[in-house]
Amino acid sequence: MDLDWDFPIDGDLFAAGLDSPSVVQLMVVALEDKYGVEFVPADLTREQLATPQSLAAMITCKLR
């Protein structure tokens, strides 16, 4: 999945082509490594992974 630099913060990642479970898993591993957080299965809902804004909110909550 290639996103333009101007991809909107509330843009739908699934509509942009994020539909592969393996891509989601790679994204989760990268986020865990980058931010030093751990995601549990309950964190990995379509709603929480749908937009950059929802991802940022979830990571922010994990960092508190």
Secondary structure, 3 states (H helix, E strand, C coil): CCCCCCCCCCCCCCCCCCCCHHHHHHHHHHHHHHHCCCCCHHHCCHHHHCCHHHHHHHHHHHHC
